Amino acid sequence: MVKATKDNRPFSSGVFDLEEFNIYTKVIDLPLDGIPTYLEEGINGVCTGGSALFNVFSNKRRVVKNDLITIFPYQLASITEISTDFAVIFFKVPKKLFMDTIGRLTLDYFFYMRKYYSSPLSEEEYKRFVHFCHILSCRVDLSCAFLRRESVMYLLRVYYWDLYVGYKSNPKAMASVKFVRKEKQVFEFFYLVIEYHTISRDVAFYADKMCISPKYLTMLITDNTGRSAKEWIVEYTILEIKVLLKDSNLEIKEVVSRTNFQSNSTMTRFFRKHTGTTPSEYRERMFV
């Protein structure tokens, strides 16, 4: 079993684009508890001992030693019946990093992973996963922030690609995928936000794309995620601004242009309202 460091910190404490990415060995660091919650980040790990009952959209799996766990962001998940000796090594993938890594996630694959989020590994496969975690940890420790993010993304693509190959190779995959119209609409909304959040921050814009009313869209997203459509649009915009500010080669005015704000002052007010700091102050802290 892989052990945590003496001070109980994860293997690596690197942070890039304000998206925390570490390798963890403490169960308490899992973004799960007994109450089903829509995940803000994906969970990818392997059980190293004991057992626990995972639940993803009512698909329950008892995870035991050598079981691989891959739960995508936006999934409704919980964990219960945790044995006293339950242990796991895992990494969490923030939703923006996940979407930037995986590209165009298909609806059927997303819903397939609700059901097939856990699978047993051989002893050799288990060792390879632990080694993969150590490789990720080394990349997070690279001195250049841009290289850290890109290096981690390329490694994650290999991981997610292997899962996708397994999905496409499963003859029963398509037959097992079931979703209702509202779930499809929520999925469509998130993809539109990912694609257009630098173009428009107006709920009506996305409602029009989906051929529904702004009122219905707000109700739909709030009921299914616990947060309003506007809040999600704002979050993706703030994340985009932060990522651009991390690039020291970009002037503030270029960030303003890329995120489609009318002026520097408009973006500054927006950013300060939602973060409590100005873009310039944020950038200064990043490069101190």
VENQUIJO-V225163 format. One record per backbone hydrogen bond with DSSP energy under -0.5 kcal/mol. CO is the residue of the C=O (numbers start at 1). NH is the residue of the N-H. If there is no record, write none. Layout:
CO,NH
CO,NH
This chain:
5,8
9,5
14,21
16,19
18,20
19,16
22,24
22,92
23,11
24,90
25,27
26,29
27,30
30,32
33,79
34,36
37,39
37,77
39,74
40,95
42,93
43,71
44,91
45,69
46,89
47,66
49,87
50,65
51,83
52,54
52,63
53,80
54,61
55,57
55,78
56,59
58,60
59,56
61,54
61,63
63,52
64,67
66,121
67,47
68,119
69,45
70,72
71,43
72,75
75,39
75,77
76,57
77,37
78,55
80,53
81,83
83,86
87,48
87,49
89,46
90,24
91,44
92,94
93,42
94,98
95,99
96,100
97,101
98,102
99,103
103,105
106,110
107,111
108,112
109,113
111,114
111,115
112,115
112,116
115,117
117,70
119,68
122,126
123,127
124,128
125,129
126,130
127,131
128,132
129,133
130,134
131,135
132,136
133,137
134,138
135,139
136,140
137,141
139,142
143,145
144,148
145,149
146,150
147,151
148,152
149,153
150,154
151,155
152,156
153,157
154,158
155,159
156,160
157,161
158,162
159,163
160,164
161,165
162,166
163,167
164,168
165,169
167,170
169,171
170,173
172,176
173,176
173,177
174,177
176,178
180,184
181,185
182,186
183,187
184,188
185,189
186,190
187,191
188,192
189,193
190,194
191,195
192,196
193,197
196,199
196,200
201,203
202,205
202,206
203,207
204,208
205,209
206,210
207,212
208,211
213,217
214,218
215,219
216,220
217,221
218,222
219,223
220,224
221,225
221,227
222,226
228,232
229,233
230,234
231,235
232,236
233,237
234,238
235,239
236,240
237,241
238,242
239,243
240,244
241,245
242,246
244,247
246,248
247,250
251,254
251,255
252,256
253,257
254,258
255,259
256,261
257,260
263,267
264,268
265,269
266,270
267,271
268,272
269,273
270,274
271,275
272,276
278,282
279,283
280,284
281,285
282,286
283,287
285,288
